[in-house]
Amino acid sequence: MKKIILFLAITLVFVDGIYSQTPEHKLKEMKIELPPVGQPIANYVHVIRTGNLLFLAGKGPSDSKGVFITGKVGKDLTLEEGQQAARLTAINQLAVLKAELGSLTKIKRIVKVLGMVNCEADFKDHPTVINGFSDLMVEVFGEKGKHARSAVGMCSLPRNMAVEIELIVEVE
């Protein structure tokens, strides 16, 4: 009987550890470090809160030194490089959320994503590029990371960045 109780206790701790893993723990496991959030590059703010919704300004794929991944996906960048740019943009948006909320555990759901891809007129894989962003949101937040989304092409983006992504997030 003691062995059964011990087994159940160990199982409960193990299962609880899996299901209670925070977004910050998941990022650490993926070896993702959130960069510091700098000042906006123009006359806007990174995020506006209204009620339980956060509206995040569009961000692009910049590294911790502020250097952007630039160029047109499908011309200057491969599809895979475009996906990596979208993933880096997701990391930058997570940094904004963490700075605003103090903890990513306060996120109830990623609601809506608008992904813009810098590309030529004949490029047709916008959704595949923006999957780099969406996939990371689901990896970090699980079901809470699944969202409504638009993925569109643009003839240019600020600073010639490869992608720009904005989002709406529901918080507790």
C-alpha positions in Angstrom: 0.0 0.0 0.0 2.8 2.4 0.8 4.4 1.7 -2.6 1.1 2.6 -4.3 0.8 5.8 -2.4 4.4 6.7 -3.1 3.9 5.9 -6.8 0.8 8.1 -7.0 2.5 10.9 -5.2 5.5 10.8 -7.6 3.1 10.6 -10.6 1.1 13.6 -9.3 4.3 15.7 -8.8 5.5 14.7 -12.3 2.2 15.5 -14.0 1.7 18.7 -12.1 5.2 19.8 -13.2 4.3 19.2 -16.8 1.0 21.0 -16.7 2.1 23.9 -14.5 5.1 24.8 -16.6 5.1 28.6 -17.2 5.8 30.3 -20.5 9.1 31.5 -19.0 10.1 27.9 -18.2 9.3 26.9 -21.8 11.4 29.7 -23.2 14.3 28.7 -20.9 14.0 25.1 -22.1 14.1 26.3 -25.7 17.2 28.4 -24.8 15.3 31.6 -25.8 16.3 34.7 -23.9 14.0 37.7 -24.3 15.8 40.9 -25.3 15.5 44.2 -23.6 12.7 46.4 -25.0 14.1 49.6 -26.4 12.3 52.9 -27.1 9.9 53.0 -30.1 11.5 54.3 -33.3 8.8 56.8 -34.0 5.8 58.6 -32.3 4.0 55.5 -30.8 4.0 53.2 -27.9 4.8 49.5 -27.8 1.5 48.5 -26.2 -1.9 49.9 -25.3 -4.1 48.2 -22.7 -7.9 48.6 -22.8 -9.8 46.5 -20.4 -8.3 43.0 -20.5 -6.9 43.4 -24.0 -3.4 44.4 -25.0 -2.8 45.8 -28.5 0.8 45.5 -29.5 2.3 47.8 -32.1 3.9 46.1 -35.1 7.5 44.8 -34.5 10.1 43.4 -36.8 12.9 40.9 -36.7 15.7 42.8 -34.8 18.4 41.2 -32.7 19.4 42.4 -29.3 21.6 45.1 -30.9 18.7 46.5 -32.9 19.9 45.1 -36.2 17.0 44.0 -38.5 16.7 41.1 -40.8 16.0 43.0 -44.0 15.0 42.2 -47.6 12.2 40.7 -49.5 11.2 37.2 -48.7 11.4 35.1 -51.9 13.9 37.4 -53.5 16.6 38.5 -51.0 15.6 35.9 -48.4 14.6 32.3 -48.6 11.2 31.1 -47.3 13.1 29.5 -44.3 14.9 32.8 -43.6 11.5 34.5 -43.7 10.2 32.1 -41.1 13.2 32.7 -38.9 12.5 36.4 -39.2 8.9 35.9 -38.1 10.1 33.7 -35.2 12.6 36.5 -34.1 9.7 38.9 -34.3 7.7 36.6 -32.0 10.6 36.8 -29.5 10.6 40.6 -29.7 6.8 40.7 -29.1 7.1 38.3 -26.1 9.7 40.7 -24.7 7.2 43.6 -24.9 4.5 41.4 -23.2 6.9 40.5 -20.4 7.9 44.1 -19.9 4.3 45.2 -19.8 3.0 42.4 -17.6 5.9 41.3 -15.5 5.1 37.7 -16.2 3.8 35.8 -19.2 1.6 33.7 -17.0 -0.9 36.6 -17.0 -1.6 35.9 -20.7 -5.0 34.3 -21.1 -4.9 34.0 -24.8 -3.2 35.2 -28.0 -6.2 36.5 -29.8 -5.3 38.0 -33.2 -2.1 38.3 -35.2 -1.5 40.5 -38.3 1.6 39.3 -40.1 3.0 41.4 -43.0 5.6 40.0 -45.3 8.0 42.2 -47.3 7.9 40.5 -50.7 7.4 40.9 -54.5 3.9 40.9 -56.0 4.1 37.3 -57.2 5.1 35.8 -53.8 2.3 33.5 -52.5 3.7 31.9 -49.3 2.8 34.6 -46.7 1.1 32.1 -44.4 4.1 29.8 -44.4 6.4 32.7 -43.4 4.1 33.9 -40.6 4.0 30.3 -39.3 7.4 31.1 -37.8 5.6 33.5 -35.4 2.5 31.4 -34.9 4.4 28.2 -34.2 6.4 29.9 -31.4 3.3 31.2 -29.8 1.8 27.7 -29.7 5.1 26.3 -28.4 5.2 28.8 -25.6 1.5 29.0 -24.6 0.0 25.7 -25.9 -3.7 26.1 -26.6 -3.6 29.7 -25.3 -1.2 30.5 -28.1 -3.6 29.5 -31.0 -5.0 32.6 -32.6 -6.9 34.1 -35.4 -4.5 35.5 -38.0 -4.0 37.4 -41.2 -0.9 37.0 -43.3 -0.4 39.5 -46.1 2.2 40.7 -48.5 3.6 44.2 -48.6 5.7 45.9 -51.3 7.8 47.4 -48.6 8.1 47.6 -44.8 9.8 50.2 -42.5 13.6 49.9 -42.6 13.2 47.2 -45.3 12.6 44.7 -42.5 11.5 41.2 -43.8 8.3 41.0 -41.7 6.3 43.1 -39.4 3.8 41.6 -36.9 1.3 43.1 -34.6 -1.0 41.3 -32.2 -3.9 41.5 -29.8 -3.6 39.6 -26.5 -6.2 38.8 -23.7 -4.8 39.0 -20.2 -6.2 37.8 -16.8 
